[in-house]
Amino acid sequence: MVKKGEWVRIHSIVLKADERTAKLPDDTQKCDLEMWTKGFLQEDAEIGDQVTVVTAVGRKETGKLIEVNPYWKHSYGTFVPELVQIDRQLREIMFGGDQ
């Protein structure tokens, strides 16, 4: 159970594919226009329920509850050994060594 007032992320479909303008590229026209929004849950709910949230700026949005306490999960990738060598080369060129 996710409690009212928790910071959550919801998902909703803004426009179905067949409702989108014909001025879009063909591959884009075939896709729904989706929205992911974060906000404060307005009622107790379970993941997957249709809920209402109030965003940080006070806007009310509805959608399917998908995550509690969302956070950024992106990174700059895994370790790249070549970057260590590039760092050493740059330090040598710019500063004359490991200084």
ABEGO torsion letter per residue (X at the ends): XBBBGBBBBBBBBABBAAABBAABBAAAAABBBBBBBBBBBABBBBBGBBBBBBBAAGBBBBEBBABBGBBBABBAEBBBAAAAAAAAAAAAAAAGEAX
